[in-house]
Amino acid sequence: MRKVIPLGIGLALCSTLAMAQTPFKGKVLDENGEPVIGASILVVGTNRGTITDVDGSFTLTAPEGSGQIKVSYVGMVSQTVGIKPNLKITLKSDSQNLDEVVVIAYGTTSSKNLTGAVSSVRGEAIKNLPGPSVDEMLQGRASGVMISSPSGSVGVSPVINIRGVSSISNSTTPLYVVDGVPYDGKLSSISSQDIASVTVLKDAAAASLYGSRAANGVIMITTKQGQNGSAPTIQLSAKYGFSSRAVRDYDQLSTDDYFMLQWEALRNSYIDNGSDPVAAAQKASYIVATTQTGGLGINPYGTNYPQPVGTDGKIVAGATPLWNDSWEDALSQNAHYADLNASVSGGSEKTKYYFSLGYLDDQGAYICSGFKRYNLRSNITTDLRKWLQIGLNVSATHSIQNYPKQNDTAIGNIVLAARDIPSFYPVYERDMTTGEYILDENGNRVYDYGTYRKGSYKGYNFAQSMLYDKKEYKRYPNPSIILKIQFFIL
């Protein structure tokens, strides 16, 4: 009997488990009664699912307590239905995407009637993104469009290639069209808050209206308009934030480590030139903190320790650096981002309008870098006749772009200098005995230009000179006026 009882319990458990599964089957059809092949069937609340076969049929087993399945297919509206033994499910086309209006070279059309290679991005998708330029905001939002930045400076237009690089020596810049008119200005002059949609034309159809200028593709920007028969609508938006390095820089050597490694390099050099190890160590200890050949030019340990590194290659007892100046901190800034916009839109039965004002202040992570913009826009459209429509779009922008020197030389790249200058080279002049700042007659700190330094940074101080070496571009208001006249065939 002891062996029979557990067997009976085991059979009861198997029976319970078998009853906990609910098998069912069904068929998925489209609106025309045709089978939908590859539709996804998922039991709601579980990870159990399947797909339909070539006849649109499926068979699935649902755990006990599961009452619904979700049926989905690309381009069709998903449905959630109750579980029954024989299901017949009809999926409807997702006409919302098919009926979306897309701006193309010769007017507008719906997605379902579009035959060319086009990517469309609606204004709602980019208006909340931080950044000064519309083209930067397209990154990752339009297929076949490669966007890269030639520098890290704020406000600099990125390089855009549509469907790859089409030429090695000639320009690969696409044609920009704003409200139907070719645009030669900077896209950073257009506020993202004023954009209704951005359409990228990527194939030969782009040349249907613009000819050879569209050889590298076309980026068409449509700005916002009011709505006929709507009351005035006031919109205010404010964005504020901070920016900094996206990736923390490498850790630098400490002053102690730097001096010990420099001592080791000097000693090895003297040994290679024929000195015995003892004499080489003594000479290295004497030279390392001096301005003589091979020395670092400064003694941050103070005059009380004229030879801070002993003949054993270690920092002598009691010697500590009197300062530790971070050039990264000196050359970077607490960059803030502010974007303020206000707009009024509306319209009567025959006239619609849109007015906007905007202010942008986008500072860079390093000193003397940033972008400011003041912009206004006025779009007015009126129907003079049933067959005649006239529109007037007026915009003006004033921008100021600052960016520091940037090239591949030691004294021409602020980011390289921030990571390359050791911390024992002070930003401001120091008293070599106490380490205190040296002040001028007005009580201000004096910048240290480091005439004692070795290499390219001798006689140069980025923290002060960058204020005079920075590049500043001011784009004064140059109003853009677009007059549009449209005729309609009744």
Disulfide bonds with the S-S distance in Angstrom:
none
